[in-house]
Amino acid sequence: MINNMKLEDISNELFLCIWDQSSMADTIYSFSNLNTRIDCMLLKFCCLYNKLDLRYCSLSIFRYFSHQIIMKDEWRLNLTVLKIGNSYRCSQVISLADEVIKFFMKNYSIRKDNQNNNSSNLLHMINLLKKKNVEPIFPQLNTLIVYQSITMNENYRDIFLYGIACGSTLRTLNWRACSYQTHHSESFFDWLFQCSINLHKYQLLHTLGESGFELSYHHTLISSYQFHPSLIFLKINILNLSTLFVLLHYLPKLEWLDVHISNPIEVENDFNAHLSKTIDYPIKLHTLKFRALNIQGRGCYELENLLLKFVQSLESLSISMYHRCDNEPDLNYNGYSLSILCQNFLHLRSFHFVLQIQMFEKADENIINNFVNTFSTPFWLNGPFGCKRVCVDFEQIYGWIQMFSLPFTFNDTTLTRSIDLTNIQFNTDLEENQTSKHLSQKLETLWFEMDRLLLSFDKNQILSSVFIQALRCPSSQGKTLVLSQKRGIMSENIVNQIQLTHFNMLVLVDSIDTNINYNLQEFKYWLTNDTNNLCLCSVLRRLERLHVDCSSLINRQMNEEIYHSFLSYIIDKDRFPQLKCLRLRSCKNIASSWENIDQWISFILTHINEHQLTCVRFDFIEQEKKTTEMNICNQIMRIVQLSSIIDIHQFVHDNHIALWIERRYKHFSLTK
């Protein structure tokens, strides 16, 4: 007979080994309140009552903690770090806000006026919070990380900003908003300048490609903004240059700025010209990063005039931008103009850049050589930055001259490349032995901090062996590969390319070709042929995430044609043993092309033992009142099997449906 070990007999070391295999939230949920010894270990090693990351926990565990941290004083009065939100789970932000509302309504609003309805009581309670007549719910909160997965109304927004994030101890707020949330701009900035008196770090981001957050100087005057007394770090996506001027004026302590401006930067209007000359600027700003700027013509002068405000303090500068000069090609940035700009800064020690210059004709070898030569001067080869390697090439699909400083440091910028690398040049080619390095070695620093590589294909273009060899370098491990293709040439490009195994996420853009002359046959061919091809299998076996653009499926017939072939190919744990996430993006309205979505979901759940998926998501382009016959909801379905219990959390919202699948395996003890 095997002796059963009692809980008290398990050593501390064994507990720690067990806890290493799960998240802190799961560990605390499973082991807290068992005995005093274990609680003491949880306090020491898992930050019990002090830190909580709910982003990746199950729905049941989230519901437990969202109630516990509000109602249990050990949590509520001691919590210092809270992380919440996930694009594949339920709307944790909304659910937690509901719990906070219940707490405040119970303890403040309803007591004051029992005759008012809930809506009036809620508004009254929010006004009390804004006036700071009510203590924040987490008085010791130091760090708040929010991933907002769905839209929220003004009440939920204010509950988070003034009920949770308004304590005097808060030092860090990271807020990543979902799409279509910039109408909350003034409220986010009001909170920043009127409530966050001791905040040091603030991040306010959203999906790139959408309009950024906006703050007008007029609004700051009406709202009586004061200079922020403590903020030193800001990472933000904003609408225009005038918003940046206003922020710089009211952030005198700022030392570190990372900003994306969504509107094109053009020659400034009279108001901006006046504003830029009259506002104050932070005198200690030492690190400045511009992400994905769009500079039009003489707008480059507006950017340079702003940069020159920091000649005394700037130590590190990073710029990622697209520059288009329709009639003034002499304005295009190159090594000469950048070196002149850099020499203005007295303490600049680090400079990184990604420049995309729009060309209006195909760049031949002479044009590329001319750009390379501008970086072959002593300033770049033996100047203040040492030997600064620069990569230059012509991106044929979009007609860009691209210039990258190396190593590539813009990990939040998609690196766009054509597959023809034969024209790529480096400013250090003359100094380096051309035969001593393979192209993959020379490109290693280009792949270094790249997270996403977008490959652009021309019609019927085939991956060259040169490009495949260039992907050999170890720095490309664990990255995202985005394939933008036309006319179903996927099979020709992937089948024999074993080097694509450096990527663990694959995004297929325009991969489903629904041109009537092709009738989906080519995409079906990729799904149904070469299933035993060893090279193709080696690619697919390493994939952890697969995103597919479905915008071409515009009616029910197209959907039905691809539905069974696609899922039969994907739902195969022998072919995709590592695949955890499947996301179908840009799905068109349910009333027509995705009317059969229940079939897709049913197929995935019916074949639950044939795949390892933990998350599946359908994103719809149109926001409809009713996505499907399923109402907007959170619900859990359970499948009980002989060896496992599988919980499927289904979250249905107005513009997406998400499934989160959790498998728990039963353990059997044997006796003899």
C-alpha positions in Angstrom: 0.0 0.0 0.0 1.4 3.4 -0.9 1.3 5.8 2.0 -0.7 9.0 1.5 1.3 12.0 2.3 -0.4 14.6 4.5 -0.4 18.3 3.6 1.7 19.0 6.8 4.4 16.6 5.6 5.1 18.4 2.3 8.3 20.4 2.5 8.5 24.1 1.7 10.8 23.3 -1.2 8.2 20.9 -2.8 5.5 23.5 -2.4 7.7 26.1 -4.2 8.3 23.6 -7.0 4.6 23.0 -7.4 3.9 26.8 -7.3 6.5 27.4 -10.1 4.2 25.5 -12.5 1.2 27.9 -12.1 0.5 31.6 -12.0 0.5 33.4 -8.7 -3.3 34.0 -8.9 -3.9 30.2 -9.4 -1.5 29.4 -6.6 -3.1 31.8 -4.1 -6.6 30.6 -5.1 -5.7 27.0 -4.6 -3.5 27.1 -1.5 -4.6 30.1 0.6 -6.4 29.7 3.9 -5.3 26.0 4.3 -3.1 26.6 7.3 -1.0 29.3 8.9 2.3 27.9 7.6 1.2 27.9 3.9 -0.3 31.4 4.2 3.1 32.6 5.6 4.8 31.1 2.5 2.2 32.7 0.2 2.9 36.0 1.8 6.6 35.6 1.3 6.8 34.0 -2.1 3.5 34.9 -3.9 2.7 38.3 -2.5 -0.5 37.3 -0.9 -2.7 40.3 -0.2 -0.1 42.5 -1.9 0.1 41.9 -5.7 -2.4 40.3 -8.0 -2.2 39.6 -11.8 -5.7 38.5 -13.0 -5.0 38.8 -16.7 -4.6 35.1 -17.4 -6.7 33.4 -14.8 -9.9 31.5 -15.4 -13.4 33.1 -15.2 -14.2 31.3 -12.0 -10.9 32.4 -10.4 -11.4 35.9 -11.6 -14.9 36.1 -10.2 -13.5 34.9 -6.9 -10.7 37.4 -6.6 -12.8 40.4 -8.0 -15.1 39.8 -5.0 -12.3 39.0 -2.5 -10.1 42.1 -3.1 -13.1 44.3 -2.7 -14.8 42.7 0.3 -11.9 41.3 2.3 -9.9 44.0 4.1 -6.6 42.1 4.0 -6.7 42.5 0.2 -8.4 45.8 -0.1 -6.2 47.7 2.4 -2.9 46.1 1.4 -3.1 45.7 -2.4 -0.2 47.5 -4.1 -0.1 46.0 -7.6 -3.1 45.1 -9.8 -3.0 43.8 -13.4 -6.3 43.2 -15.2 -7.7 42.5 -18.7 -7.2 40.1 -21.6 -8.4 40.1 -25.2 -9.5 36.5 -25.0 -11.2 36.4 -21.7 -14.3 38.1 -20.3 -14.4 41.8 -19.9 -12.5 41.8 -16.6 -12.4 45.6 -16.5 -16.2 45.9 -16.6 -16.7 43.0 -14.2 -14.3 44.5 -11.6 -15.9 47.9 -12.0 -19.3 46.4 -11.2 -17.9 45.0 -8.0 -16.5 48.4 -7.1 -19.8 50.0 -7.8 -21.6 47.6 -5.4 -19.1 48.4 -2.7 -19.4 52.1 -2.9 -23.2 52.0 -3.4 -23.5 49.9 -0.3 -21.2 52.0 1.9 -21.9 55.5 0.7 -24.5 56.5 -1.9 -27.5 54.5 -0.9 -27.0 55.4 2.7 -27.2 59.0 1.9 -30.3 58.9 -0.3 -32.5 55.8 -0.3 -35.1 57.4 -2.5 -33.0 57.9 -5.5 -32.8 55.2 -8.2 -29.6 53.3 -9.0 -28.5 55.6 -11.8 -28.8 58.8 -9.7 -27.0 57.1 -6.8 -24.2 56.1 -9.2 -23.7 59.6 -10.5 -23.8 60.9 -6.9 -21.1 58.4 -5.9 -18.9 59.3 -8.9 -19.2 63.0 -8.0 -18.1 62.2 -4.4 -15.1 60.3 -5.8 -14.1 63.2 -8.1 -14.3 65.6 -5.2 -12.2 63.2 -3.1 -14.9 63.1 -0.4 -14.6 59.3 -0.5 -11.4 57.3 0.0 -10.2 55.2 -3.0 -11.0 51.5 -2.7 -7.4 50.4 -2.7 -5.5 53.1 -0.5 -2.1 51.4 -0.9 -2.3 50.8 -4.7 1.1 51.6 -6.3 0.8 50.1 -9.8 -2.3 49.5 -12.0 -2.1 47.7 -15.4 -5.3 47.7 -17.5 -5.9 46.0 -20.8 -9.3 47.2 -21.9 -10.7 44.6 -24.3 -14.1 46.1 -25.0 -15.7 49.6 -25.1 -16.8 51.1 -21.8 -19.2 53.9 -20.9 -18.4 57.0 -18.9 -19.5 55.5 -15.6 -17.2 52.5 -15.8 -14.4 54.8 -17.0 -14.8 57.1 -14.0 -15.1 54.2 -11.5 -11.7 53.0 -12.6 -10.1 56.4 -12.7 -11.6 57.9 -9.6 -12.5 54.9 -7.6 -9.5 52.7 -8.2 -6.6 54.8 -9.6 -7.0 58.0 -7.5 -5.0 57.1 -4.4 -2.0 59.3 -3.4 0.2 56.1 -3.4 -0.3 55.4 -7.2 3.0 55.7 -9.1 2.3 53.8 -12.3 -0.7 53.5 -14.6 -0.6 51.6 -17.9 -3.8 51.7 -19.8 -4.2 50.0 -23.2 -7.5 50.9 -24.6 -9.5 49.0 -27.3 -10.7 50.5 -30.5 -12.9 53.6 -30.6 -12.1 54.9 -27.2 -10.5 58.3 -28.0 -13.8 60.1 -27.1 -12.6 59.6 -23.5 -9.5 61.7 -24.2 -10.4 64.7 -22.1 -11.4 62.5 -19.1 -8.1 60.6 -19.2 -6.2 63.9 -19.3 -8.4 65.5 -16.6 -7.6 62.5 -14.3 -3.9 62.9 -15.1 -3.6 66.6 -14.3 -6.2 66.9 -11.5 -6.0 63.6 -9.6 -2.7 61.8 -10.1 -0.6 64.0 -7.9 2.2 61.5 -7.3 2.2 59.6 -10.5 5.6 58.8 -12.0 4.8 56.7 -15.0 1.8 56.9 -17.4 1.1 54.9 -20.5 -2.1 55.5 -22.5 -2.1 53.4 -25.7 -4.5 52.1 -28.3 -4.5 50.2 -31.6 -2.1 51.8 -34.0 -3.8 53.0 -37.2 -6.6 54.7 -35.4 -6.9 58.4 -34.4 -4.9 59.1 -31.2 -6.0 60.8 -28.0 -6.4 64.6 -28.2 -5.9 67.4 -25.7 -6.5 71.1 -26.7 -5.0 74.0 -25.0 -8.4 75.6 -24.8 -9.6 72.7 -22.7 -6.7 73.0 -20.3 -7.6 76.6 -19.6 -11.3 76.0 -19.0 -10.4 73.1 -16.7 -7.7 75.0 -14.8 -4.9 72.6 -15.4 -1.9 72.9 -13.2 1.6 71.7 -14.0 2.0 68.0 -13.1 4.3 67.8 -10.0 5.8 64.3 -10.5 5.3 62.7 -13.9 8.7 61.7 -15.4 7.7 58.9 -17.8 5.1 59.1 -20.6 4.3 56.6 -23.3 1.2 57.7 -25.3 -0.6 57.6 -28.7 -1.9 61.1 -29.6 -3.8 62.7 -32.4 -1.7 65.7 -33.5 1.4 67.8 -32.8 -0.6 70.5 -30.9 -1.5 67.8 -28.3 2.1 67.1 -27.8 2.9 70.8 -27.3 0.2 71.0 -24.6 1.5 67.9 -22.8 5.0 69.1 -22.8 3.9 72.5 -21.4 2.1 70.9 -18.4 4.8 68.2 -17.7 7.8 70.2 -16.5 9.3 67.1 -14.7 9.2 64.9 -17.8 12.4 62.9 -18.5 11.3 60.0 -20.7 8.8 60.4 -23.6 7.7 57.8 -26.1 5.0 59.1 -28.5 3.0 58.1 -31.6 1.2 60.9 -33.5 -1.6 59.5 -35.7 -2.2 62.6 -37.9 0.3 63.4 -40.6 2.8 66.1 -39.5 2.6 69.0 -42.0 3.5 72.6 -42.1 2.0 74.0 -38.9 -0.9 76.4 -38.9 -0.8 79.9 -37.2 -2.2 78.6 -33.9 0.4 75.8 -33.6 3.2 78.2 -34.6 2.1 80.6 -31.8 1.6 77.8 -29.3 5.0 76.2 -30.0 6.7 79.6 -29.3 4.8 80.5 -26.1 4.7 77.2 -24.1 7.3 75.9 -21.7 9.2 72.7 -22.3 10.6 70.2 -19.8 14.3 71.0 -19.2 15.2 67.5 -18.0 13.9 65.4 -21.0 16.8 63.1 -21.8 15.1 60.2 -23.7 12.8 60.8 -26.6 11.2 58.2 -28.9 8.9 58.9 -31.9 7.0 55.9 -33.1 5.6 55.5 -36.7 5.4 59.2 -37.6 3.9 60.3 -40.9 5.8 63.3 -42.1 4.4 65.2 -45.2 6.8 67.5 -47.1 8.0 70.4 -45.0 6.5 68.9 -41.9 10.0 67.7 -41.3 10.9 71.2 -40.2 8.2 71.1 -37.5 9.7 67.9 -36.1 13.2 69.4 -36.1 12.0 72.6 -34.5 10.5 70.6 -31.7 13.6 68.5 -31.3 15.8 71.6 -31.0 14.0 72.6 -27.8 16.0 69.9 -26.1 19.5 70.5 -27.3 20.7 70.9 -23.7 19.2 67.8 -22.2 18.6 65.1 -24.8 20.8 62.0 -24.5 18.9 59.3 -26.4 16.8 59.8 -29.5 14.8 57.3 -31.5 12.7 58.1 -34.6 10.6 55.8 -36.7 8.9 57.6 -39.6 7.5 57.7 -43.1 8.5 60.8 -45.1 6.7 61.8 -48.4 7.9 64.8 -50.4 5.9 65.1 -53.6 7.7 68.0 -55.2 10.8 68.6 -53.1 13.0 65.5 -53.2 15.8 67.5 -51.6 13.9 67.4 -48.3 14.2 63.6 -48.1 16.2 62.6 -45.0 19.6 60.9 -45.6 22.8 60.5 -43.7 23.9 64.1 -44.3 20.8 65.7 -42.9 20.6 63.4 -39.9 24.2 64.0 -39.0 23.6 67.8 -39.1 20.6 67.4 -36.9 22.4 65.2 -34.4 25.3 67.6 -34.0 23.0 70.2 -32.5 22.6 68.1 -29.3 25.3 68.7 -26.7 24.8 65.4 -24.8 23.4 63.0 -27.4 24.9 59.5 -26.9 22.4 57.2 -28.6 20.5 57.6 -31.9 18.3 55.0 -33.5 16.1 55.4 -36.6 13.9 53.7 -39.1 13.2 55.9 -42.2 10.9 55.1 -45.0 11.3 57.6 -47.9 8.5 57.5 -50.5 9.9 57.3 -54.0 7.9 58.0 -57.2 10.0 55.8 -59.5 11.8 52.6 -59.1 15.1 53.1 -57.3 18.0 51.7 -59.2 21.4 50.7 -57.8 22.8 54.2 -58.2 20.0 55.8 -56.2 20.5 53.2 -53.4 24.3 53.8 -53.5 23.7 57.6 -53.2 21.7 57.0 -50.0 24.3 54.6 -48.6 27.1 57.0 -49.3 25.5 59.6 -47.1 26.1 57.2 -44.2 29.7 56.4 -45.2 31.1 59.6 -43.7 33.3 59.8 -40.6 30.3 61.0 -38.5 28.7 57.5 -38.9 31.8 55.4 -39.2 33.8 56.9 -36.3 31.7 59.6 -34.7 29.9 60.3 -31.4 28.0 56.9 -31.7 31.1 54.9 -32.7 30.7 52.9 -35.8 27.0 53.2 -36.6 25.9 50.5 -39.1 23.1 51.4 -41.4 21.1 49.1 -43.7 19.6 50.6 -46.9 17.4 49.0 -49.5 14.5 49.6 -51.8 11.1 48.1 -50.8 9.6 47.4 -54.2 6.0 46.8 -53.3 5.4 50.1 -51.6 8.2 52.1 -53.4 10.1 53.0 -50.3 13.8 53.6 -49.7 14.3 52.1 -46.2 17.1 53.0 -43.9 17.6 51.2 -40.6 20.1 52.0 -37.9 21.5 48.7 -36.5 20.8 47.0 -34.2 17.1 47.4 -35.0 15.5 48.6 -31.7 11.9 49.3 -32.6 10.2 46.2 -31.3 6.8 47.7 -31.5 7.2 48.6 -35.2 6.4 46.0 -37.9 9.4 45.5 -40.1 8.2 45.6 -43.7 10.3 43.8 -46.2 10.1 42.6 -49.8 11.6 39.2 -50.3 14.3 40.4 -52.7 17.4 41.0 -50.6 19.9 41.2 -53.4 19.8 45.0 -53.4 20.3 45.4 -49.7 23.4 47.5 -48.8 25.3 48.5 -45.6 27.3 51.7 -45.1 30.1 49.6 -43.6 30.5 47.3 -46.6 33.7 49.0 -47.7 35.3 48.5 -44.3 34.1 44.9 -43.8 35.4 41.9 -45.7 32.5 41.1 -48.1 33.3 37.4 -48.2 33.7 37.0 -44.5 30.1 37.3 -43.6 27.0 35.5 -44.9 24.0 37.7 -45.5 22.2 36.1 -42.5 25.1 37.3 -40.2 25.0 40.8 -41.6 21.2 40.9 -41.1 21.4 39.5 -37.6 21.3 43.0 -36.0 18.3 43.9 -38.2 16.3 41.0 -36.8 17.5 41.7 -33.3 14.5 43.4 -31.6 12.1 42.9 -34.4 8.8 41.4 -33.2 6.9 41.4 -36.4 8.2 40.9 -39.9 5.8 41.7 -42.8 6.7 40.1 -46.1 5.3 41.8 -49.1 4.7 39.8 -52.3 4.1 40.9 -55.8 1.8 38.8 -57.9 3.1 35.2 -58.3 6.4 36.1 -56.6 8.3 33.2 -55.1 10.5 33.2 -52.0 14.1 33.3 -53.1 16.7 31.0 -51.5 18.7 34.2 -50.6 15.9 35.4 -48.4 15.4 32.0 -46.8 19.1 31.9 -45.9 18.8 35.4 -44.4 16.3 34.0 -41.9 18.7 31.5 -40.4 20.1 33.9 -37.8 19.2 33.1 -34.1 17.9 36.6 -33.5 14.8 35.8 -35.5 13.7 33.2 -33.1 10.3 33.5 -31.5 9.0 36.3 -33.8 5.7 37.0 -35.7 5.7 36.5 -39.4 3.0 38.3 -41.4 2.5 37.1 -45.0 0.7 39.5 -47.3 -0.2 37.6 -50.4 -2.5 37.6 -53.4 -4.0 35.0 -55.6 -3.4 32.0 -53.4 0.4 31.4 -53.9 0.8 30.3 -50.3 1.6 26.8 -51.1 4.4 27.8 -53.5 6.0 30.0 -50.9 5.8 28.0 -47.7 6.0 24.3 -48.6 9.8 23.9 -48.8 10.9 26.8 -46.5 12.1 25.1 -43.4 13.8 28.3 -42.1 10.4 29.9 -41.4 10.5 27.8 -38.2 12.1 30.8 -36.5 8.6 32.2 -36.1 6.1 31.0 -33.6 3.2 33.2 -34.8 1.9 33.4 -38.3 -0.5 36.1 -39.6 -2.1 35.5 -43.0 -3.3 38.6 -44.7 -5.4 38.4 -47.9 -4.6 34.7 -47.8 -8.2 33.6 -48.7 -8.5 34.6 -52.3 -12.2 34.8 -53.3 -11.7 36.1 -56.8 -14.4 34.5 -58.9 -11.9 33.2 -61.4 -10.1 31.4 -58.7 -13.1 30.2 -56.6 -11.0 29.4 -53.5 -9.3 26.5 -55.2 -5.7 27.7 -54.5 -6.4 28.2 -50.8 -8.0 24.8 -50.6 -5.0 23.3 -52.3 -2.7 24.7 -49.6 -5.0 23.3 -47.0 -5.5 19.9 -48.5 -2.2 19.0 -50.2 1.4 18.4 -49.1 0.2 17.2 -45.7 3.1 14.8 -45.5 5.7 17.3 -46.6 8.4 17.3 -43.9 9.5 20.8 -44.5 6.0 22.2 -44.3 5.3 20.1 -41.2 8.4 21.5 -39.5 7.1 25.0 -40.0 3.6 24.3 -38.7 4.8 22.2 -35.7 6.4 25.3 -34.1 3.5 27.7 -34.5 1.9 28.8 -31.2 -0.5 31.4 -32.7 -2.2 31.7 -36.0 -4.2 34.8 -37.2 -6.1 34.7 -40.4 -7.7 37.6 -42.2 -11.2 36.6 -43.3 -12.3 39.9 -44.9 -12.6 38.2 -48.3 -15.4 35.9 -47.1 -18.3 38.2 -48.0 -21.2 35.8 -48.2 -22.5 32.5 -46.8 -21.5 30.4 -49.8 -17.8 31.4 -49.6 -17.9 30.7 -45.9 -19.4 27.2 -46.4 -16.8 26.4 -49.1 -13.9 27.1 -46.8 -15.3 26.1 -43.4 -14.8 22.4 -43.3 -11.5 22.3 -45.2 -10.0 25.0 -43.1 -11.0 23.6 -39.7 -10.1 20.1 -40.6 -6.6 21.3 -41.5 -6.2 23.4 -38.3 -7.8 21.1 -35.8 -5.0 18.5 -35.8 -2.6 18.3 -32.9 -0.2 16.2 -34.8 0.2 18.9 -37.5 0.0 21.8 -35.0 1.1 20.4 -31.6 2.1 23.8 -30.2 -0.9 25.8 -31.6 -2.6 27.5 -28.6 -4.3 30.5 -30.2 -6.5 30.8 -33.3 -7.8 34.2 -34.3 -10.1 34.9 -37.3 -9.9 38.6 -38.0 -12.0 41.1 -40.1 -15.0 38.7 -40.3 -17.8 40.4 -42.1 -21.3 40.7 -40.8 -23.0 37.7 -39.2 -26.3 38.4 -41.0 -24.7 37.1 -44.2 -21.2 35.6 -44.5 -20.9 34.4 -40.9 -24.5 33.2 -40.4 -23.1 29.7 -39.7 -20.6 30.7 -36.9 -22.3 28.2 -34.6 -21.0 25.5 -37.0 -17.4 26.8 -36.6 -17.7 26.8 -32.8 -19.4 23.4 -32.7 -16.7 21.9 -34.8 -13.9 23.2 -32.5 -15.7 21.9 -29.4 -16.8 18.6 -30.9 -13.1 17.9 -31.8 -11.8 19.1 -28.5 -9.5 16.1 -28.1 -7.9 16.7 -31.5 -6.3 20.0 -30.8 -4.4 21.9 -28.1 -6.1 25.3 -28.5 -6.6 27.4 -25.4 -8.1 30.5 -27.1 -10.2 31.0 -30.2 -11.5 34.4 -31.3 -13.7 35.7 -34.1 -13.4 39.5 -34.7 -16.2 41.2 -36.7 -15.8 44.3 -38.7 -19.4 45.6 -38.2 -20.6 46.1 -34.6 -24.1 44.7 -34.6 -26.8 44.8 -32.0 -26.8 41.1 -31.9 -23.8 39.2 -33.1 -25.6 35.8 -33.1 -28.5 34.1 -31.5 -26.3 33.9 -28.4 -26.8 37.0 -26.3 -24.0 39.2 -25.1 -22.8 37.2 -22.1 -20.2 35.4 -20.1 -20.8 31.7 -19.7 -18.9 28.5 -18.9 -19.6 25.2 -20.5 -18.0 22.0 -19.1 -17.1 18.8 -20.8 -16.4 15.9 -18.4 -14.3 13.1 -19.8 -12.7 10.0 -18.3 -9.3 11.5 -18.0 -10.0 15.2 -17.9 -12.4 18.1 -17.2 -12.6 20.8 -19.8 -14.0 24.2 -19.1 -14.9 26.4 -22.0 -15.5 30.0 -21.2 -17.5 31.6 -24.0 -17.6 35.4 -24.1 -20.0 37.0 -26.6 -19.8 40.7 -27.3 -21.1 43.1 -29.9 -18.1 42.8 -32.2 -16.3 39.5 -31.2 -16.8 36.1 -29.9 -14.1 34.5 -27.8 -13.6 31.0 -26.4 -11.1 30.2 -23.6 -10.5 26.5 -23.1 -9.0 25.1 -19.9 -8.1 21.5 -19.6 -7.6 19.9 -16.2 -6.4 16.3 -16.2 -7.5 13.8 -13.5 -4.8 12.0 -11.5 -5.4 8.5 -10.4 -3.6 6.9 -7.5 -2.7 3.2 -7.8 -2.7 0.8 -4.9 -1.5 -2.7 -4.7 
